[in-house]
Amino acid sequence: MKIGFIGCGLIAHFHADVFKELGVNIFAVSARDNSSNLIPFAEKFGIGNRYTNWETMVEKESLDVLWVMASWDQMDSLLIPLIKTKIPL
C-alpha cells in the first residue's frame, strides 16, 4: 500500500511511529513550502518521496491512501480539494 502523508509536525510523528511499528512504510510525504519539519521527518522514517505541495505529490505518485495531519487552521481549505482526489483519506 502506498501511503501519502500530508503534514509532518508533531502529531505526524505519532502516526508514523504506529505505521512503522506495524511494518507499514510511508511512501511519500508533503509539507508546507519552507517547512523545517519535512527533511527531518522524511529522514527519520526513510521516506524518499518528499514534496512541498500535496497536490504535486498526488499528481506524481500513485497513492492508495492519504493520511492528513495538517493543522486545524488549514483543514477548511484542504478538505474539499482532498475529497475531490477520490483517494481514501
Secondary structure, 3 states (H helix, E strand, C coil): CCEEEECCCHHHHHHHHHHHHCCCCEEEEECCCCCCCHHHHHHHCCCCEEECCHHHHHHHCCCCEEEECCCHHHHHHHHHHHHHCCCCC
